[in-house]
Amino acid sequence: MRDQRKAEDIAQQRMELISPLLADGLDPAKGREIKARICEQTGISERTLRRYVAQYREAGFDGLKPKGRGQRKTEDAIPSHVLEQAILLRRQVPSRSVSQLIDILEWEGIVEPGRIKRSTLQEQLANRGYSSRQMKMYTSTGVAARRFQQRYRNKLWHSDIKYGPYLPIGKDGEKKQVFLVLFVDDATRYVLHGEFYPTLDKVIVEDCFRKSILKHGVPEAVFFDNGSQYKNKWMTRACAKMGIRLLYARPYSPESSGKVERINRVVDSFLAEVALEKPQTLEGLNDLFQVWLTECYQNRPHSALVNNKSPEVAYRSDKKPQRFIDSDVIAHAFLHFEERKVDKAGCISFDGQKYEVGLPFIGCTVDVIYDPAYTDELNIEYEGHSPWKAKKLVIGERAGRRPKLPEHLSTENAESSRLLRAAKKKNEQRLEQYMPAVSYRNVSKGGEQNV
């Protein structure tokens, strides 16, 4: 009975492997792509996959069950000491292929040439837990996609951007695609804020991030992908100002953002309903989304939470205190930051305008801190000086009064010319060097006359 259940389990595993290859009308090129991906993920050879497909098409599910006598023959096909050597070789260099393992065993004389079949050794290594996929999970280049979850709310936030529907919000009713930004709490799966925006840039992330913080406090850390909307100077500065640890996913590791990706897949059901409703404005779309989010996600049982709590209940009932910071600190943290060099008139160029910074900073590179919604004044920061504001340069019909010269640039009174005194001293030194030569020439001339 146990052997029968084991055979069925093996057949089920094989069925899961080949099921993508059994689709009707599968394009040959697509089939080759699927086979390559399965082989890469499982370590099974393409020949073995073809054999499984042929067995299924010939005898159905039962054809995938290992045969009793064949199974015993496979177990005895490779002596235990040979299998141990193969495992040792795989452990020494996990990237070694099965063919390379067989080559080494044959070249070292451990086994006779042709004695071991590639598929047999592959199956035995997989049964012992040493397939290429299993080994890759523990190498420096591989990542095991293991689940993780923080213990309490606001310990870690995730965020992602999802492409939304097309709305007639462009000029002359032109349809433009909108974009959804989500911020999600890791521990409770609670959506802190979600909203559709008309553009795809870092400003939409800033707005959603700010609204999440104003409503729910400051998280201990945030975890983002490497998109330009998240990985930029502004995000680094803002998180530093608010005391938030900024974490980024490793490149080419989509499994690290699985939670927010899972919510994005849930949002697909909302987009399907919106396609029927056909909202005509961005405001209307966001109103529908907030209703759907509250009723169809936030207050629904979640299988990943204890006792199938809803994200809303899990977040609200968490005993961890929320950390709110002063609104002025938040406002300053969400200002934008750029660098500008002060020109010879004591001004900087910003957004096509001139701003007066001050003559003492001519040639210096200053930090410009500003709110994109209000640029009549800019906050200027420079090391060793208190922050100050710079206003737009207004050019009138008449020249303005010359600014007062800073004290450290004012003229110092002098009793005499140090240049002329130094030049005179230098000239005296030069004459002393040439004096012996002049005296010698005078003596020589006098001697010739006497002779």
C-alpha positions as CSV (number, residue, x, y, z in Angstrom):
1,M,0.0,0.0,0.0
2,R,2.8,2.4,0.9
3,D,4.6,1.6,-2.4
4,Q,1.4,2.3,-4.3
5,R,1.0,5.7,-2.6
6,K,4.6,6.5,-3.3
7,A,4.1,5.6,-7.0
8,E,1.1,7.9,-7.2
9,D,3.0,10.7,-5.6
10,I,5.8,10.3,-8.1
11,A,3.3,10.2,-11.0
12,Q,1.6,13.4,-9.6
13,Q,5.0,15.2,-9.5
14,R,5.7,14.1,-13.1
15,M,2.3,15.3,-14.1
16,E,2.9,18.7,-12.7
17,L,6.1,18.9,-14.6
18,I,4.7,18.1,-18.0
19,S,1.2,19.6,-17.7
20,P,2.4,22.9,-19.5
21,L,3.5,20.7,-22.4
22,L,0.1,19.0,-22.9
23,A,-1.8,22.1,-23.9
24,D,-3.7,21.7,-27.2
25,G,-2.2,23.5,-30.2
26,L,1.1,24.4,-28.3
27,D,3.4,26.2,-30.6
28,P,6.7,24.2,-31.1
29,A,8.8,27.2,-30.3
30,K,6.8,27.9,-27.2
31,G,7.1,24.2,-26.3
32,R,10.9,24.3,-26.5
33,E,11.0,27.4,-24.3
34,I,8.8,25.7,-21.7
35,K,11.0,22.6,-21.8
36,A,14.1,24.7,-21.3
37,R,12.6,26.5,-18.3
38,I,11.5,23.2,-16.7
39,C,14.9,21.6,-17.2
40,E,16.6,24.7,-15.7
41,Q,14.4,24.8,-12.7
42,T,14.3,21.0,-11.9
43,G,17.6,19.7,-13.3
44,I,15.8,17.0,-15.3
45,S,17.0,16.4,-18.8
46,E,14.9,17.2,-21.9
47,R,15.1,13.5,-22.9
48,T,13.5,12.6,-19.6
49,L,10.7,15.1,-20.1
50,R,10.0,13.7,-23.6
51,R,9.8,10.2,-22.1
52,Y,7.3,11.4,-19.4
53,V,5.1,13.0,-22.1
54,A,5.2,9.9,-24.3
55,Q,4.3,7.7,-21.3
56,Y,1.4,9.9,-20.4
57,R,0.0,10.0,-24.0
58,E,0.3,6.2,-24.2
59,A,-1.2,5.2,-20.9
60,G,-2.5,8.4,-19.2
61,F,-1.8,9.0,-15.5
62,D,-0.8,5.4,-14.8
63,G,1.9,5.6,-17.4
64,L,3.7,8.1,-15.2
65,K,3.9,5.7,-12.3
66,P,7.3,4.0,-11.9
67,K,7.3,0.3,-12.6
68,G,7.9,-1.9,-9.6
69,R,10.7,-4.1,-11.0
70,G,12.1,-1.0,-12.9
71,Q,12.3,0.9,-9.7
72,R,14.2,-1.8,-7.9
73,K,16.5,-2.1,-10.9
74,T,17.2,1.6,-10.9
75,E,18.0,1.5,-7.2
76,D,20.5,-1.3,-7.8
77,A,21.8,0.2,-11.1
78,I,24.4,2.4,-9.3
79,P,26.5,0.9,-6.6
80,S,26.4,2.8,-3.3
81,H,30.1,3.6,-3.3
82,V,29.8,5.0,-6.9
83,L,26.8,7.1,-5.9
84,E,28.6,8.5,-2.8
85,Q,31.5,9.6,-5.1
86,A,29.1,11.3,-7.4
87,I,27.5,13.1,-4.5
88,L,31.0,14.2,-3.3
89,L,31.8,15.5,-6.7
90,R,28.6,17.5,-6.8
91,R,29.2,18.9,-3.3
92,Q,32.7,20.0,-4.3
93,V,31.4,22.0,-7.3
94,P,27.6,22.3,-7.2
95,S,27.6,23.6,-10.8
96,R,28.9,20.4,-12.2
97,S,26.5,18.8,-14.7
98,V,25.5,15.1,-14.5
99,S,27.5,14.4,-17.7
100,Q,30.6,15.9,-16.0
101,L,30.1,13.7,-13.0
102,I,30.0,10.6,-15.2
103,D,33.1,11.7,-17.1
104,I,35.1,12.1,-13.9
105,L,33.9,8.8,-12.5
106,E,34.9,7.0,-15.7
107,W,38.2,8.8,-16.1
108,E,39.2,8.0,-12.5
109,G,38.4,4.4,-13.1
110,I,35.7,4.3,-10.5
111,V,33.2,3.0,-13.0
112,E,33.4,1.4,-16.4
113,P,32.7,3.6,-19.4
114,G,29.0,3.4,-20.4
115,R,28.1,1.7,-17.1
116,I,26.0,4.7,-15.8
117,K,23.2,6.3,-17.6
118,R,22.7,10.0,-17.3
119,S,19.0,9.8,-16.4
120,T,19.6,7.1,-13.8
121,L,22.3,9.2,-12.0
122,Q,20.1,12.3,-12.2
123,E,17.2,10.5,-10.6
124,Q,19.3,9.0,-7.9
125,L,20.9,12.4,-7.1
126,A,17.4,14.0,-6.9
127,N,16.2,11.3,-4.5
128,R,19.1,12.0,-2.2
129,G,18.6,15.8,-2.4
130,Y,21.6,16.6,-4.6
131,S,20.0,17.7,-7.9
132,S,21.3,20.8,-9.5
133,R,18.2,22.7,-8.4
134,Q,18.5,21.6,-4.8
135,M,22.2,22.5,-4.7
136,K,21.6,25.8,-6.3
137,M,19.4,26.9,-3.4
138,Y,22.5,26.9,-1.1
139,T,25.1,28.4,-3.4
140,S,26.2,32.0,-3.4
141,T,24.5,32.6,-6.8
142,G,21.2,31.0,-5.9
143,V,18.4,32.3,-3.8
144,A,15.9,30.1,-2.0
145,A,12.5,31.7,-2.2
146,R,11.5,31.3,1.4
147,R,8.6,33.1,2.9
148,F,9.1,35.7,5.6
149,Q,6.9,38.0,7.6
150,Q,7.6,40.8,10.1
151,R,6.2,40.4,13.7
152,Y,4.4,43.7,14.0
153,R,3.0,46.6,11.9
154,N,5.1,49.4,10.5
155,K,8.3,47.4,10.8
156,L,8.6,47.1,7.1
157,W,6.6,48.5,4.2
158,H,6.6,47.4,0.5
159,S,5.6,49.4,-2.5
160,D,5.0,48.8,-6.2
161,I,3.6,50.4,-9.3
162,K,1.0,48.6,-11.5
163,Y,-0.2,49.7,-14.9
164,G,-3.9,50.6,-15.0
165,P,-6.6,51.2,-17.6
166,Y,-6.8,53.9,-20.2
167,L,-8.9,57.0,-19.4
168,P,-10.0,60.0,-21.6
169,I,-8.0,62.4,-19.6
170,G,-5.6,63.7,-22.3
171,K,-6.1,66.7,-24.5
172,D,-9.3,66.7,-26.6
173,G,-10.4,63.5,-24.7
174,E,-7.4,61.5,-25.7
175,K,-7.1,58.3,-23.8
176,K,-4.0,57.9,-21.6
177,Q,-2.9,55.1,-19.4
178,V,-3.0,55.6,-15.6
179,F,-0.8,53.9,-13.0
180,L,-1.6,52.5,-9.5
181,V,0.9,53.0,-6.6
182,L,0.5,50.8,-3.5
183,F,2.2,50.9,-0.1
184,V,1.6,47.7,1.9
185,D,2.5,46.7,5.5
186,D,4.5,43.5,5.6
187,A,3.2,42.1,8.8
188,T,-0.5,42.6,8.3
189,R,-0.8,42.8,4.4
190,Y,-2.7,46.0,5.0
191,V,-2.8,48.5,2.1
192,L,-1.6,51.7,3.8
193,H,-2.5,53.8,0.7
194,G,-3.3,53.1,-2.9
195,E,-4.1,55.5,-5.7
196,F,-4.1,55.8,-9.5
197,Y,-2.0,58.6,-11.0
198,P,-1.8,60.1,-14.5
199,T,2.0,59.9,-15.0
200,L,4.8,57.4,-14.4
201,D,7.5,59.2,-12.4
202,K,8.9,59.5,-8.9
203,V,6.4,62.2,-8.0
204,I,3.6,59.6,-7.8
205,V,5.6,57.5,-5.4
206,E,6.4,60.6,-3.3
207,D,2.7,61.5,-3.0
208,C,1.6,58.0,-2.1
209,F,4.4,57.6,0.4
210,R,3.6,60.9,2.1
211,K,-0.1,60.1,2.4
212,S,0.7,56.7,3.9
213,I,2.9,58.3,6.5
214,L,0.4,61.0,7.4
215,K,-2.3,58.4,7.9
216,H,-0.3,55.6,9.6
217,G,2.9,57.0,11.0
218,V,6.5,56.3,10.0
219,P,7.8,52.8,9.3
220,E,11.1,51.4,10.6
221,A,12.1,50.4,7.1
222,V,10.9,50.4,3.5
223,F,11.7,47.8,0.9
224,F,11.6,48.8,-2.8
225,D,12.7,47.4,-6.2
226,N,15.4,49.1,-8.2
227,G,13.1,51.2,-10.4
228,S,14.1,54.8,-11.0
229,Q,10.9,55.9,-9.2
230,Y,12.3,54.4,-6.0
231,K,16.0,54.5,-6.3
232,N,17.0,58.2,-6.5
233,K,18.5,60.9,-4.4
234,W,15.2,62.2,-3.2
235,M,14.2,58.9,-1.6
236,T,17.6,58.5,0.1
237,R,17.3,62.0,1.6
238,A,13.7,61.7,2.6
239,C,14.2,58.4,4.5
240,A,17.4,59.7,6.2
241,K,15.5,62.8,7.4
242,M,12.7,60.7,8.9
243,G,14.9,58.0,10.3
244,I,13.7,55.2,8.0
245,R,16.0,52.4,6.8
246,L,16.0,52.2,3.0
247,L,16.3,48.7,1.6
248,Y,16.4,47.7,-2.1
249,A,15.8,44.2,-3.6
250,R,18.7,42.4,-5.2
251,P,18.6,42.7,-9.0
252,Y,16.8,39.9,-10.8
253,S,15.1,38.6,-7.6
254,P,11.4,39.1,-8.1
255,E,10.6,36.7,-5.3
256,S,11.7,39.3,-2.7
257,S,8.6,41.5,-3.6
258,G,6.2,38.7,-3.5
259,K,3.7,40.2,-1.1
260,V,3.0,43.3,-3.0
261,E,3.0,41.4,-6.3
262,R,0.4,39.1,-4.8
263,I,-1.8,42.1,-4.0
264,N,-1.3,43.3,-7.6
265,R,-2.7,40.1,-8.8
266,V,-5.8,40.6,-6.6
267,V,-6.2,44.1,-8.1
268,D,-6.6,42.4,-11.5
269,S,-10.1,41.4,-10.4
270,F,-10.9,45.1,-9.8
271,L,-9.5,46.1,-13.2
272,A,-11.8,43.5,-14.8
273,E,-14.8,45.1,-13.1
274,V,-13.7,48.6,-14.0
275,A,-13.6,47.6,-17.6
276,L,-17.4,47.1,-17.4
277,E,-18.0,50.2,-15.4
278,K,-15.9,52.4,-17.7
279,P,-15.2,55.5,-15.5
280,Q,-14.4,58.7,-17.4
281,T,-12.3,60.5,-14.9
282,L,-9.3,59.7,-12.7
283,E,-11.2,60.9,-9.7
284,G,-14.1,58.5,-10.5
285,L,-11.6,55.6,-10.9
286,N,-10.0,56.3,-7.6
287,D,-13.4,56.5,-5.8
288,L,-14.3,53.0,-7.2
289,F,-10.9,51.7,-6.2
290,Q,-11.3,52.9,-2.6
291,V,-14.7,51.2,-2.3
292,W,-13.4,48.0,-3.8
293,L,-10.2,48.0,-1.6
294,T,-12.2,48.5,1.6
295,E,-14.9,45.9,0.9
296,C,-13.1,43.3,-1.3
297,Y,-9.6,43.2,0.3
298,Q,-9.0,45.2,3.5
299,N,-12.0,43.6,5.4
300,R,-11.8,40.1,3.9
301,P,-10.2,37.1,5.7
302,H,-6.5,36.6,4.6
303,S,-5.1,33.1,4.6
304,A,-1.6,34.3,5.4
305,L,-2.7,36.0,8.7
306,V,-3.3,34.3,12.0
307,N,-6.8,32.9,12.4
308,N,-7.6,34.2,8.9
309,K,-7.9,37.8,10.1
310,S,-8.6,40.5,7.6
311,P,-5.7,43.0,6.9
312,E,-7.8,45.8,8.5
313,V,-8.4,43.9,11.8
314,A,-4.7,42.7,11.9
315,Y,-3.4,46.2,11.4
316,R,-5.8,47.9,13.8
317,S,-5.4,45.3,16.6
318,D,-1.6,45.3,16.5
319,K,-0.3,46.4,19.9
320,K,2.9,48.0,18.5
321,P,2.6,51.8,18.9
322,Q,2.6,53.9,15.7
323,R,5.4,56.4,15.4
324,F,4.2,59.8,14.2
325,I,6.7,62.7,13.7
326,D,6.2,66.4,13.5
327,S,4.5,67.7,10.4
328,D,7.3,70.2,9.8
329,V,9.8,67.4,9.7
330,I,7.7,65.5,7.2
331,A,7.3,68.6,5.1
332,H,11.0,69.2,5.0
333,A,11.8,65.6,4.3
334,F,9.5,65.6,1.3
335,L,11.1,68.6,-0.3
336,H,13.2,68.0,-3.4
337,F,17.0,68.4,-3.5
338,E,19.3,69.5,-6.2
339,E,22.7,71.1,-6.5
340,R,23.5,74.4,-8.3
341,K,26.7,76.5,-8.8
342,V,26.5,80.2,-8.0
343,D,27.5,82.4,-10.9
344,K,29.6,85.6,-10.8
345,A,26.5,87.7,-10.1
346,G,25.7,85.7,-7.0
347,C,22.7,83.9,-8.6
348,I,21.7,80.4,-9.6
349,S,19.7,79.1,-12.5
350,F,16.7,77.0,-11.6
351,D,13.8,75.9,-13.7
352,G,14.5,78.6,-16.3
353,Q,14.7,81.3,-13.7
354,K,17.4,83.2,-11.8
355,Y,17.5,83.2,-8.0
356,E,19.6,85.5,-5.9
357,V,21.8,83.5,-3.5
358,G,24.4,86.1,-2.5
359,L,27.8,87.5,-3.5
360,P,29.7,85.7,-0.8
361,F,28.9,82.4,-2.5
362,I,30.2,83.2,-6.0
363,G,31.7,80.0,-7.4
364,C,30.3,77.8,-4.7
365,T,28.0,74.8,-5.2
366,V,25.0,75.1,-3.0
367,D,22.2,72.7,-2.1
368,V,18.7,73.7,-3.4
369,I,15.8,72.4,-1.3
370,Y,12.4,73.1,-2.8
371,D,8.7,72.1,-3.0
372,P,7.8,71.3,-6.7
373,A,4.4,72.9,-6.1
374,Y,5.9,76.2,-4.9
375,T,9.1,77.6,-6.4
376,D,8.7,81.3,-5.8
377,E,11.3,80.8,-3.0
378,L,14.0,78.2,-2.7
379,N,15.7,77.0,0.5
380,I,19.4,77.2,0.2
381,E,21.9,75.1,2.3
382,Y,25.7,75.4,2.4
383,E,28.1,73.9,4.8
384,G,29.0,76.1,7.7
385,H,26.0,78.4,7.2
386,S,22.4,78.4,8.5
387,P,19.8,77.7,5.8
388,W,18.3,80.7,4.0
389,K,15.8,81.5,1.3
390,A,16.5,82.7,-2.2
391,K,13.9,84.6,-4.2
392,K,13.5,85.0,-7.9
393,L,15.7,87.7,-9.4
394,V,13.5,90.6,-10.6
395,I,14.9,92.7,-13.4
396,G,13.5,96.2,-13.4
397,E,13.8,99.2,-15.7
398,R,16.6,100.6,-13.6
399,A,19.6,98.8,-12.1
400,G,19.2,98.0,-8.5
401,R,21.4,99.3,-5.7
402,R,24.7,97.4,-5.6
403,P,24.6,95.0,-2.7
404,K,26.7,95.9,0.3
405,L,30.2,94.5,0.1
406,P,30.7,91.8,2.8
407,E,33.1,92.7,5.6
408,H,35.6,90.0,4.7
409,L,35.9,91.4,1.2
410,S,36.4,95.1,2.2
411,T,39.6,96.9,1.4
412,E,42.4,97.1,4.1
413,N,44.3,100.3,4.6
414,A,48.1,100.2,4.0
415,E,50.8,102.7,4.9
416,S,53.0,101.9,1.9
417,S,53.2,99.7,-1.2
418,R,54.4,96.3,-0.2
419,L,54.9,95.5,-3.9
420,L,57.4,98.3,-4.5
421,R,59.2,97.6,-1.2
422,A,59.6,94.0,-2.2
423,A,60.7,94.9,-5.7
424,K,63.3,97.2,-4.4
425,K,64.6,94.5,-2.1
426,K,64.7,92.0,-5.0
427,N,66.6,94.6,-7.1
428,E,69.2,95.1,-4.5
429,Q,69.8,91.4,-4.3
430,R,70.2,91.2,-8.0
431,L,72.8,94.0,-8.0
432,E,74.9,92.3,-5.3
433,Q,75.1,89.2,-7.5
434,Y,76.4,91.1,-10.5
435,M,78.8,93.4,-8.6
436,P,82.0,91.2,-8.7
437,A,81.7,90.8,-12.4
438,V,81.5,94.5,-13.0
439,S,84.6,95.2,-10.8
440,Y,86.6,92.7,-12.6
441,R,85.8,94.2,-16.0
442,N,86.8,97.6,-14.8
443,V,90.2,96.4,-13.5
444,S,90.8,94.6,-16.8
445,K,90.1,97.7,-18.8
446,G,92.5,99.8,-16.6
447,G,95.3,97.2,-17.0
448,E,95.2,97.2,-20.7
449,Q,95.5,101.0,-20.8
450,N,98.6,100.9,-18.6
451,V,100.2,98.4,-20.8
